[in-house]
Amino acid sequence: MVRKKVNMHGDGVTNEETEWEMRPGGMLVQKRSDNRDDAPPPKKLRLRVAYDGLRHEICVSCMSSFLQVKKVLSMETGLQVDEQRLLYRGRERENGEYLDMCGVKDRSKLVLIEEPSSIQRRFTQMRRNAKIHTATRAVIDLTLQLDHLQQQVSSIEKSISNGVKVPEVQISTLIEMLMRQAIKLESISTEGDVSAQKNVQEGNKEGF
């Protein structure tokens, strides 16, 4: 929004344009101008932010918005902007609110809370990672057992090719062990890279 102010000086007429902006809460104020050559640099504020039992101290302009504060805190905490909730004086502050308009002073204390949906996503990811780890461990163990059985199969094939008679019980036992490993392999729930490892072992199993 632009409003014109007319100043009369003798015979001359000067038109000055003043820009206005709407702040949170419906307050109409003169728009900030950061490009004036004669404007002093904005005052810096040191803010103490409590999060998860720790205290972070950051330095931002007094004219910063809470969105800009969240961006700084992203580098400090690893939380993305949309995962953060900032409280000042017991009230959650919106991204579009400004520090100076909310009365934030030097060394003021803010409280950072992680968005509940973010906590749930992280918990779900942790469970998924644990499941993948368990499946990976199972595939590795199975791989070791299959390698051992493969050595036995190669030994039996070599004996037969040399005309050595192999006891039937030895062959039947080996077949039974291979079937057990096949059942174990099929029961492992996998995804991603673990699925690829599982598929390799299934191919090896079929080649016995």
Accessible surface in RSA format (square Angstrom, percent):
REM  Atomic radii and reference values for relative SASA: ProtOr
REM  Chains: A
REM  Algorithm: Lee & Richards
REM  Probe-radius: 1.40
REM  Slices: 20
REM RES _ NUM      All-atoms   Total-Side   Main-Chain    Non-polar    All polar
REM                ABS   REL    ABS   REL    ABS   REL    ABS   REL    ABS   REL
RES MET A   1   134.08  69.4  81.66  54.0  52.42 124.8  92.60  78.7  41.48  55.0
RES VAL A   2    81.11  53.4  52.59  47.6  28.52  68.7  52.59  45.7  28.52  77.4
RES ARG A   3   126.65  53.2 122.22  62.3   4.43  10.6  44.88  61.3  81.76  49.6
RES LYS A   4   142.05  69.3 109.57  67.2  32.48  77.3  57.11  51.4  84.94  90.5
RES LYS A   5   123.34  60.2 119.45  73.3   3.88   9.2  67.30  60.6  56.04  59.7
RES VAL A   6    87.63  57.7  62.23  56.3  25.39  61.2  62.23  54.1  25.39  68.9
RES ASN A   7    34.37  23.7  30.61  29.6   3.77   9.1   8.82  21.2  25.55  24.7
RES MET A   8   130.63  67.7 105.29  69.7  25.35  60.4  96.57  82.1  34.06  45.1
RES HIS A   9   127.37  69.6 112.45  78.2  14.92  38.2  85.87  88.5  41.50  48.3
RES GLY A  10    75.95  93.7   0.00   N/A  75.95  93.7  43.30 118.8  32.65  73.1
RES ASP A  11   156.16 109.4 118.73 118.2  37.43  88.5  43.86 103.2 112.30 112.0
RES GLY A  12    37.75  46.5   0.00   N/A  37.75  46.5  34.39  94.4   3.35   7.5
RES VAL A  13    91.79  60.4  58.60  53.1  33.18  80.0  58.60  50.9  33.18  90.0
RES THR A  14    65.51  46.6  62.14  63.0   3.37   8.0  40.48  54.4  25.03  37.8
RES ASN A  15    94.85  65.4  67.40  65.1  27.46  66.1  14.85  35.7  80.00  77.3
RES GLU A  16    82.93  47.6  78.68  59.5   4.25  10.1  26.87  52.0  56.06  45.8
RES GLU A  17   118.34  67.9  86.44  65.4  31.90  76.0  23.61  45.7  94.73  77.3
RES THR A  18    30.39  21.6  27.18  27.6   3.21   7.7  12.80  17.2  17.59  26.6
RES GLU A  19    83.63  48.0  78.96  59.7   4.67  11.1  19.69  38.1  63.94  52.2
RES TRP A  20    69.43  27.9  64.65  31.3   4.78  11.2  64.33  34.3   5.11   8.3
RES GLU A  21    41.75  24.0  35.79  27.1   5.97  14.2  19.39  37.5  22.36  18.3
RES MET A  22   125.46  65.0  95.46  63.2  30.00  71.4  95.04  80.8  30.42  40.3
RES ARG A  23    14.40   6.0  11.64   5.9   2.76   6.6   5.02   6.9   9.38   5.7
RES PRO A  24    73.08  53.3  42.50  38.7  30.59 111.2  55.47  45.8  17.61 109.4
RES GLY A  25    89.92 110.9   0.00   N/A  89.92 110.9  43.93 120.6  45.98 103.0
RES GLY A  26    52.61  64.9   0.00   N/A  52.61  64.9  26.75  73.4  25.86  57.9
RES MET A  27   105.97  54.9  97.95  64.8   8.02  19.1  94.67  80.5  11.31  15.0
RES LEU A  28    60.80  33.9  38.97  27.9  21.83  54.9  38.97  27.4  21.83  58.7
RES VAL A  29    30.81  20.3  27.83  25.2   2.98   7.2  30.81  26.8   0.00   0.0
RES GLN A  30   115.57  64.6 101.88  74.5  13.69  32.6  20.57  43.8  95.01  72.1
RES LYS A  31   102.16  49.8  91.58  56.2  10.58  25.2  42.57  38.3  59.58  63.5
RES ARG A  32    51.36  21.6  29.64  15.1  21.72  51.7  34.20  46.7  17.16  10.4
RES SER A  33    60.29  50.9  39.03  52.1  21.25  49.0  30.28  64.5  30.00  42.0
RES ASP A  34   111.89  78.4  77.74  77.4  34.15  80.8  35.61  83.8  76.28  76.1
RES ASN A  35   138.58  95.6 114.74 110.9  23.85  57.4  35.91  86.4 102.68  99.2
RES ARG A  36   136.08  57.1 120.50  61.4  15.58  37.1  44.29  60.5  91.78  55.6
RES ASP A  37   154.76 108.4 114.66 114.1  40.09  94.8  44.15 103.9 110.61 110.3
RES ASP A  38   111.19  77.9  79.52  79.1  31.67  74.9  50.74 119.4  60.45  60.3
RES ALA A  39    33.58  30.9  16.00  24.7  17.58  40.0  16.13  22.7  17.45  46.2
RES PRO A  40   109.58  79.9  92.39  84.2  17.19  62.5  98.91  81.7  10.67  66.3
RES PRO A  41   119.15  86.8  98.83  90.1  20.32  73.9 106.07  87.6  13.08  81.3
RES PRO A  42    63.98  46.6  49.25  44.9  14.73  53.5  56.74  46.8   7.24  45.0
RES LYS A  43   134.54  65.6 123.31  75.7  11.23  26.7  83.62  75.3  50.92  54.2
RES LYS A  44   129.29  63.1 115.28  70.7  14.01  33.3  75.34  67.8  53.96  57.5
RES LEU A  45     4.81   2.7   4.81   3.4   0.00   0.0   4.81   3.4   0.00   0.0
RES ARG A  46   107.66  45.2 107.65  54.9   0.01   0.0  34.03  46.5  73.63  44.6
RES LEU A  47     0.00   0.0   0.00   0.0   0.00   0.0   0.00   0.0   0.00   0.0
RES ARG A  48    69.43  29.2  69.43  35.4   0.00   0.0   5.20   7.1  64.23  38.9
RES VAL A  49     0.00   0.0   0.00   0.0   0.00   0.0   0.00   0.0   0.00   0.0
RES ALA A  50    25.89  23.8  24.77  38.2   1.12   2.5  25.01  35.2   0.88   2.3
RES TYR A  51    37.96  17.7  34.79  19.8   3.17   8.2  22.46  16.9  15.50  19.1
RES ASP A  52   119.76  83.9  85.64  85.2  34.11  80.7  19.15  45.1 100.61 100.3
RES GLY A  53    85.93 106.0   0.00   N/A  85.93 106.0  44.74 122.8  41.18  92.2
RES LEU A  54   118.32  65.9 111.21  79.6   7.11  17.9 116.14  81.6   2.17   5.9
RES ARG A  55   142.15  59.7 109.62  55.9  32.53  77.4  41.47  56.7 100.67  61.0
RES HIS A  56    31.16  17.0  27.44  19.1   3.72   9.5  21.86  22.5   9.30  10.8
RES GLU A  57    96.58  55.4  68.64  51.9  27.93  66.5  27.68  53.5  68.90  56.3
RES ILE A  58     8.28   4.7   1.63   1.2   6.65  16.0   8.28   6.0   0.00   0.0
RES CYS A  59    76.98  58.2  52.43  58.5  24.54  57.7  30.33  76.8  46.65  50.3
RES VAL A  60     8.45   5.6   5.11   4.6   3.33   8.0   8.45   7.3   0.00   0.0
RES SER A  61    22.24  18.8  20.42  27.2   1.82   4.2  19.21  40.9   3.03   4.2
RES CYS A  62    24.43  18.5  24.43  27.3   0.00   0.0   6.50  16.5  17.93  19.3
RES MET A  63    55.86  28.9  49.10  32.5   6.76  16.1  32.00  27.2  23.86  31.6
RES SER A  64    11.40   9.6   9.32  12.4   2.08   4.8   2.09   4.5   9.31  13.0
RES SER A  65    11.65   9.8  11.65  15.6   0.00   0.0   7.26  15.5   4.39   6.1
RES PHE A  66     0.00   0.0   0.00   0.0   0.00   0.0   0.00   0.0   0.00   0.0
RES LEU A  67    58.46  32.6  58.46  41.8   0.00   0.0  58.46  41.1   0.00   0.0
RES GLN A  68    88.39  49.4  86.97  63.6   1.42   3.4  25.18  53.6  63.21  47.9
RES VAL A  69     0.00   0.0   0.00   0.0   0.00   0.0   0.00   0.0   0.00   0.0
RES LYS A  70    12.93   6.3  12.93   7.9   0.00   0.0   0.00   0.0  12.93  13.8
RES LYS A  71   113.75  55.5 108.50  66.6   5.25  12.5  61.49  55.3  52.26  55.7
RES VAL A  72    41.01  27.0  40.75  36.9   0.26   0.6  40.89  35.5   0.12   0.3
RES LEU A  73     0.00   0.0   0.00   0.0   0.00   0.0   0.00   0.0   0.00   0.0
RES SER A  74    25.49  21.5  18.61  24.8   6.88  15.9  18.39  39.2   7.10   9.9
RES MET A  75   160.92  83.3 122.45  81.0  38.46  91.6  90.02  76.5  70.90  93.9
RES GLU A  76    90.53  52.0  63.95  48.4  26.57  63.3   4.78   9.2  85.75  70.0
RES THR A  77    32.71  23.3   0.11   0.1  32.60  77.7   7.30   9.8  25.40  38.4
RES GLY A  78    56.48  69.7   0.00   N/A  56.48  69.7  34.90  95.8  21.58  48.3
RES LEU A  79    14.06   7.8  14.05  10.1   0.02   0.0  14.05   9.9   0.02   0.0
RES GLN A  80   110.49  61.8 110.49  80.8   0.00   0.0  32.66  69.5  77.83  59.0
RES VAL A  81    39.53  26.0  37.24  33.7   2.30   5.5  37.24  32.4   2.30   6.2
RES ASP A  82   113.38  79.4  88.67  88.3  24.71  58.4  49.64 116.8  63.75  63.6
RES GLU A  83    32.99  18.9  32.99  25.0   0.00   0.0   0.68   1.3  32.31  26.4
RES GLN A  84     5.90   3.3   0.00   0.0   5.90  14.0   0.00   0.0   5.90   4.5
RES ARG A  85    71.70  30.1  71.70  36.5   0.00   0.0   5.94   8.1  65.76  39.9
RES LEU A  86     0.00   0.0   0.00   0.0   0.00   0.0   0.00   0.0   0.00   0.0
RES LEU A  87    35.78  19.9  34.93  25.0   0.85   2.1  34.93  24.5   0.85   2.3
RES TYR A  88    12.12   5.7  11.21   6.4   0.92   2.4   7.56   5.7   4.57   5.6
RES ARG A  89   175.46  73.7 130.64  66.6  44.82 106.7  62.10  84.9 113.36  68.7
RES GLY A  90    71.42  88.1   0.00   N/A  71.42  88.1  34.03  93.4  37.39  83.7
RES ARG A  91   138.92  58.3 137.29  70.0   1.63   3.9  59.70  81.6  79.22  48.0
RES GLU A  92    73.78  42.4  57.93  43.8  15.85  37.7  18.36  35.5  55.42  45.2
RES ARG A  93    19.72   8.3  18.11   9.2   1.61   3.8   0.00   0.0  19.72  12.0
RES GLU A  94   116.14  66.7 114.57  86.7   1.57   3.7  45.43  87.9  70.71  57.7
RES ASN A  95    59.51  41.0  56.10  54.2   3.41   8.2  14.98  36.1  44.53  43.0
RES GLY A  96    46.59  57.4   0.00   N/A  46.59  57.4  36.88 101.2   9.70  21.7
RES GLU A  97    16.94   9.7  16.52  12.5   0.42   1.0   4.96   9.6  11.98   9.8
RES TYR A  98    56.62  26.4  55.71  31.7   0.91   2.4  15.49  11.6  41.13  50.7
RES LEU A  99     0.00   0.0   0.00   0.0   0.00   0.0   0.00   0.0   0.00   0.0
RES ASP A 100    62.04  43.5  40.18  40.0  21.86  51.7  24.74  58.2  37.30  37.2
RES MET A 101    84.85  43.9  52.27  34.6  32.58  77.6  31.15  26.5  53.69  71.1
RES CYS A 102    20.83  15.8   6.43   7.2  14.39  33.8   8.27  20.9  12.56  13.5
RES GLY A 103    19.68  24.3   0.00   N/A  19.68  24.3  18.79  51.6   0.89   2.0
RES VAL A 104     6.00   3.9   0.00   0.0   6.00  14.5   0.00   0.0   6.00  16.3
RES LYS A 105   137.75  67.2 136.59  83.8   1.16   2.8  83.01  74.7  54.73  58.3
RES ASP A 106    51.37  36.0  33.91  33.8  17.46  41.3  15.12  35.6  36.25  36.2
RES ARG A 107    98.67  41.4  94.45  48.1   4.21  10.0  39.34  53.8  59.33  36.0
RES SER A 108    16.44  13.9   7.70  10.3   8.74  20.1   9.96  21.2   6.49   9.1
RES LYS A 109   100.27  48.9  87.32  53.6  12.95  30.8  40.81  36.7  59.45  63.3
RES LEU A 110     0.07   0.0   0.00   0.0   0.07   0.2   0.07   0.0   0.00   0.0
RES VAL A 111    57.33  37.7  57.33  51.9   0.00   0.0  57.33  49.8   0.00   0.0
RES LEU A 112     4.90   2.7   0.00   0.0   4.90  12.3   0.00   0.0   4.90  13.2
RES ILE A 113    70.03  39.9  67.38  50.2   2.66   6.4  70.03  50.4   0.00   0.0
RES GLU A 114    12.97   7.4   9.52   7.2   3.45   8.2   4.64   9.0   8.33   6.8
RES GLU A 115    52.88  30.4  52.88  40.0   0.00   0.0   9.16  17.7  43.72  35.7
RES PRO A 116    75.54  55.1  69.62  63.5   5.92  21.5  70.94  58.6   4.60  28.6
RES SER A 117    58.51  49.4  49.33  65.8   9.17  21.1  45.84  97.6  12.66  17.7
RES SER A 118     4.81   4.1   3.25   4.3   1.56   3.6   0.14   0.3   4.67   6.5
RES ILE A 119    81.88  46.6  81.28  60.6   0.59   1.4  81.28  58.5   0.59   1.6
RES GLN A 120   107.42  60.1 105.47  77.1   1.95   4.6  45.10  96.0  62.32  47.3
RES ARG A 121   127.96  53.7 120.69  61.5   7.28  17.3  74.55 101.9  53.41  32.4
RES ARG A 122   118.49  49.7 112.66  57.4   5.82  13.9  61.00  83.4  57.49  34.8
RES PHE A 123   104.84  52.5 103.34  64.0   1.50   3.9 104.33  63.3   0.51   1.5
RES THR A 124    73.43  52.2  72.03  73.0   1.40   3.3  62.62  84.1  10.81  16.3
RES GLN A 125    80.39  45.0  78.95  57.7   1.44   3.4  36.86  78.5  43.53  33.0
RES MET A 126   117.02  60.6 110.21  72.9   6.81  16.2  95.91  81.5  21.11  28.0
RES ARG A 127   158.55  66.6 148.81  75.9   9.74  23.2  37.31  51.0 121.24  73.5
RES ARG A 128   105.14  44.1  99.59  50.8   5.55  13.2  39.11  53.5  66.02  40.0
RES ASN A 129    74.48  51.4  68.70  66.4   5.77  13.9  25.84  62.2  48.64  47.0
RES ALA A 130    58.54  53.8  49.62  76.6   8.92  20.3  57.29  80.7   1.25   3.3
RES LYS A 131   115.34  56.3 107.42  65.9   7.92  18.9  67.71  60.9  47.63  50.7
RES ILE A 132    45.85  26.1  44.07  32.8   1.78   4.3  45.85  33.0   0.00   0.0
RES HIS A 133   126.95  69.4 122.67  85.3   4.28  11.0  81.37  83.9  45.58  53.0
RES THR A 134    90.47  64.3  87.46  88.7   3.01   7.2  65.18  87.5  25.29  38.2
RES ALA A 135     7.83   7.2   4.31   6.6   3.53   8.0   7.56  10.6   0.27   0.7
RES THR A 136    35.02  24.9  35.02  35.5   0.00   0.0  30.63  41.1   4.38   6.6
RES ARG A 137   117.64  49.4 116.20  59.2   1.44   3.4  51.36  70.2  66.29  40.2
RES ALA A 138    35.53  32.7  27.18  41.9   8.34  19.0  32.21  45.4   3.31   8.8
RES VAL A 139     1.61   1.1   1.61   1.5   0.00   0.0   1.61   1.4   0.00   0.0
RES ILE A 140    68.86  39.2  67.50  50.3   1.36   3.3  68.86  49.6   0.00   0.0
RES ASP A 141    58.39  40.9  56.76  56.5   1.63   3.9  18.97  44.7  39.42  39.3
RES LEU A 142     5.80   3.2   4.66   3.3   1.14   2.9   5.36   3.8   0.45   1.2
RES THR A 143    34.07  24.2  34.07  34.5   0.00   0.0  30.20  40.6   3.87   5.9
RES LEU A 144   112.68  62.8 105.47  75.5   7.21  18.1 105.99  74.4   6.69  18.0
RES GLN A 145    75.00  41.9  69.79  51.0   5.21  12.4  35.58  75.7  39.42  29.9
RES LEU A 146     4.46   2.5   4.19   3.0   0.27   0.7   4.19   2.9   0.27   0.7
RES ASP A 147    62.59  43.8  61.01  60.7   1.58   3.7  20.81  49.0  41.78  41.7
RES HIS A 148   103.47  56.5 101.35  70.4   2.11   5.4  71.41  73.6  32.05  37.3
RES LEU A 149     3.57   2.0   3.57   2.6   0.00   0.0   3.57   2.5   0.00   0.0
RES GLN A 150    84.89  47.5  84.89  62.0   0.00   0.0  12.40  26.4  72.49  55.0
RES GLN A 151   121.86  68.1 112.88  82.5   8.98  21.4  41.56  88.5  80.29  60.9
RES GLN A 152    60.76  34.0  56.55  41.3   4.21  10.0  27.01  57.5  33.75  25.6
RES VAL A 153    21.53  14.2  21.22  19.2   0.32   0.8  21.53  18.7   0.01   0.0
RES SER A 154    59.35  50.2  53.15  70.9   6.21  14.3  32.18  68.5  27.18  38.1
RES SER A 155    64.23  54.3  56.76  75.7   7.47  17.2  28.28  60.2  35.95  50.4
RES ILE A 156    16.89   9.6  15.90  11.8   0.99   2.4  16.89  12.2   0.00   0.0
RES GLU A 157   106.34  61.1 100.03  75.7   6.32  15.0  39.51  76.4  66.83  54.6
RES LYS A 158   142.83  69.7 137.42  84.3   5.40  12.9  85.01  76.5  57.82  61.6
RES SER A 159    31.85  26.9  29.42  39.3   2.43   5.6   4.78  10.2  27.07  37.9
RES ILE A 160    97.08  55.2  85.89  64.0  11.19  27.0  86.46  62.3  10.63  28.8
RES SER A 161    90.95  76.9  49.47  66.0  41.47  95.5  51.64 110.0  39.31  55.1
RES ASN A 162   103.11  71.1  69.33  67.0  33.78  81.3  22.82  54.9  80.29  77.6
RES GLY A 163    68.82  84.9   0.00   N/A  68.82  84.9  36.56 100.3  32.26  72.2
RES VAL A 164    85.64  56.4  77.61  70.3   8.03  19.4  82.20  71.4   3.44   9.3
RES LYS A 165   189.91  92.7 163.65 100.4  26.26  62.5 113.77 102.4  76.14  81.1
RES VAL A 166    20.48  13.5   7.00   6.3  13.48  32.5   7.61   6.6  12.87  34.9
RES PRO A 167    73.61  53.6  64.12  58.5   9.49  34.5  73.43  60.6   0.18   1.1
RES GLU A 168   145.18  83.4 136.72 103.4   8.46  20.1  51.45  99.5  93.73  76.5
RES VAL A 169   106.01  69.8  99.91  90.5   6.09  14.7 103.30  89.8   2.70   7.3
RES GLN A 170    86.54  48.4  80.95  59.2   5.59  13.3  29.69  63.2  56.85  43.1
RES ILE A 171    58.87  33.5  58.87  43.9   0.00   0.0  58.87  42.4   0.00   0.0
RES SER A 172    56.33  47.6  49.23  65.7   7.09  16.3  40.84  87.0  15.48  21.7
RES THR A 173    64.38  45.8  62.60  63.5   1.78   4.2  48.41  65.0  15.96  24.1
RES LEU A 174    12.17   6.8  11.12   8.0   1.05   2.6  11.98   8.4   0.19   0.5
RES ILE A 175    91.66  52.2  91.62  68.3   0.04   0.1  91.66  66.0   0.00   0.0
RES GLU A 176    86.63  49.7  84.78  64.1   1.85   4.4  31.07  60.1  55.56  45.4
RES MET A 177    66.67  34.5  66.43  44.0   0.24   0.6  53.20  45.2  13.47  17.8
RES LEU A 178    24.82  13.8  23.82  17.0   0.99   2.5  24.40  17.1   0.42   1.1
RES MET A 179   118.52  61.4 114.72  75.9   3.80   9.0  95.27  81.0  23.25  30.8
RES ARG A 180   137.62  57.8 135.22  68.9   2.40   5.7  40.97  56.0  96.65  58.6
RES GLN A 181    15.64   8.7  14.82  10.8   0.83   2.0   0.54   1.2  15.10  11.5
RES ALA A 182    17.68  16.3  16.87  26.0   0.81   1.8  17.59  24.8   0.08   0.2
RES ILE A 183   114.75  65.3 113.58  84.6   1.17   2.8 113.68  81.9   1.07   2.9
RES LYS A 184   104.11  50.8 102.20  62.7   1.91   4.6  69.48  62.5  34.63  36.9
RES LEU A 185     0.95   0.5   0.95   0.7   0.00   0.0   0.95   0.7   0.00   0.0
RES GLU A 186   116.59  66.9  93.35  70.6  23.24  55.3  30.10  58.2  86.49  70.6
RES SER A 187    87.54  74.0  50.70  67.7  36.84  84.9  46.90  99.9  40.64  56.9
RES ILE A 188    21.89  12.5  16.37  12.2   5.52  13.3  20.33  14.6   1.56   4.2
RES SER A 189    69.58  58.8  53.86  71.9  15.72  36.2  41.04  87.4  28.54  40.0
RES THR A 190    34.85  24.8   5.07   5.1  29.78  71.0   3.69   5.0  31.16  47.1
RES GLU A 191    65.74  37.7  60.09  45.5   5.64  13.4  30.07  58.2  35.67  29.1
RES GLY A 192    59.29  73.1   0.00   N/A  59.29  73.1  41.99 115.2  17.30  38.7
RES ASP A 193   119.20  83.5 112.08 111.6   7.12  16.8  29.19  68.7  90.01  89.8
RES VAL A 194     5.86   3.9   5.86   5.3   0.00   0.0   5.86   5.1   0.00   0.0
RES SER A 195    30.57  25.8  30.27  40.4   0.29   0.7  24.04  51.2   6.52   9.1
RES ALA A 196    55.99  51.5  50.29  77.6   5.70  13.0  54.61  76.9   1.38   3.7
RES GLN A 197    72.32  40.4  68.41  50.0   3.91   9.3  32.98  70.2  39.34  29.8
RES LYS A 198    29.36  14.3  29.36  18.0   0.00   0.0   7.92   7.1  21.43  22.8
RES ASN A 199    91.13  62.8  82.22  79.5   8.91  21.4  25.52  61.4  65.60  63.4
RES VAL A 200    89.02  58.6  80.65  73.0   8.38  20.2  87.43  76.0   1.59   4.3
RES GLN A 201    16.56   9.3  16.56  12.1   0.00   0.0   0.02   0.1  16.54  12.5
RES GLU A 202    44.09  25.3  44.09  33.4   0.00   0.0   9.96  19.3  34.13  27.9
RES GLY A 203    41.78  51.5   0.00   N/A  41.78  51.5  30.36  83.3  11.42  25.6
RES ASN A 204    64.87  44.7  57.48  55.5   7.40  17.8  10.98  26.4  53.90  52.1
RES LYS A 205    42.69  20.8  35.55  21.8   7.13  17.0  18.62  16.8  24.07  25.6
RES GLU A 206   137.60  79.0 103.85  78.6  33.75  80.4  41.52  80.3  96.08  78.4
RES GLY A 207    67.38  83.1   0.00   N/A  67.38  83.1  35.08  96.3  32.30  72.3
RES PHE A 208    68.79  34.4  13.22   8.2  55.57 144.6  35.48  21.5  33.31  95.3
END  Absolute sums over single chains surface
CHAIN  1 A    14440.9      11805.2       2635.7       7758.4       6682.5
END  Absolute sums over all chains
TOTAL         14440.9      11805.2       2635.7       7758.4       6682.5
